[in-house]
Amino acid sequence: MHYSNRSLFNPGWGAGIAALALGAACVSAAEAQVKTEGIADDEATASFAFTKVTRPSVNDAATGAMFQVIDGTVDPNSGGVAVLNDNKVPSEDDQPRANFFFAAGSKGGRLGLDLGKTIDVREVNTYSWHPAERAPQVYNLYASDGQAAGFNAAPKRGTDPATCGWRLVGKVDTRAGNSTEMGGQCGVSVTAPEGEKLGACRYLLFDIFPTSQEGAFGQTFFSEIDVVDAKGAAPEFVPTLAKPEGQKAFTLADGTRMIFDTSETPDLRDWALNTLAPVAQEWYPKLVAMLPSEGYTAPKKVSIVFFDKMPGVADTAGTRIRCAAPWFRQNLKGEAVGSVVHELVHVIQQYGRARRQPGAQRNPGWLVEGLTDYIRWYHYEPQSKGAEIKTRRQFERARYDASYRVTGNFLNYVVAHYDRDLIQKLNAAMREGKYSEKLWTDLTGKKVEDLGAEWKADLESKLPPAPAATNAPATTPPADPPVSPTVPATK
Ligand SMILES: [Zn+2]
């Protein structure tokens, strides 16, 4: 849905929010208008399909012009100023390399544009796209023909550009307050009123401010900046692309976006949206709350993508869960939902962070998967009793480090007998790269092998008595429950 007049963005269309055109050498007397238009993230596509603000074009006057950072630090994850006039827009809502933005935690900065020659500017259009607080735009726009005496082409913060040959053209602020609702695509057009011109300009200066003071991530993801020459050719717009069918996004109460992609598997769409999606939306925040650690914020975007011919079951890389449709089709009434809950835990673990810590230990795979399955079997679906060890055969194979649900069973024993907060503590240590076997002794007073032996003795005491040797024909032992089909996550 387009919402040029809804609460997420200021109702700027046609309203001329900031109508300013201060006197200076090259000014047209016209009052500039600032139009803004937002597209909700669920609806946004790589077409930037604005209907009121001009769409991004590929032949505007900024093409080939020179952007320059006058003040401030560019974020190292940004694509730099080159992406601002490459006539390409991002294809998704969170593509740092396809956007220009100032450094996290900074106060923004000043960006200059030299068009190379003086032209009659009809519009200056700025575009951004992000799922959350990096979507809105907050900046002041100055223009100059560079002819004034004492003109300074690169005034740093602290110098009012109006004192060195610039005129303030417009003030842009597309925010409406609630930072969790700020996501989407944002288009801003600074224009002259009908029949007027913005003025003869060679230089533009964007004095850019963070969109939010909370947290470090309030730097707008600027996707493209266009300058429309009043005497230039008719604009050619970026290609119009259809939104991939089968992608459905949900926004949770805390702003987390969850995307279900069944483009390749329309046969699974109904199940994914009506059975899986409600569970995933309910459980993701619960799982986040179960696995806190100091200074950690769980990902605010998760995608769950089904692949028609993928082998195996499911895996997770970063915040993307891949699901193997052949397996899901066979298990919709069985373990399908639980296997996605397992992968959601991996999204929240983010143990890949640990490897970036100096001297970090590599987390043992059996414990990563065991902790994940503990949460799945003992918190998400305890009623299924899927991790119980009930038969002598299961018991004989059980080892504390057997991974998945067997380790989950072991962890459940240690939680019950030693430390109710064991899972939180193990998770925090693994996320921070601080896990070692010594942690078991610190938390329980016992080595992990000794805990394992104790757990096995406890399991054995609960087994049905071994059948006495008789001459009766041997009965077939009950079948084991299936081993966890969830393949190890790609981490
Ligand atoms: Zn796993």
Boltz pocket constraint, residues with backbone or C-beta under 6 A from the ligand:
constraints:
  - pocket:
      binder: B
      contacts: [[A, 342], [A, 346], [A, 369], [A, 372], [A, 486], [A, 487], [A, 488], [A, 489]]
      max_distance: 6.0
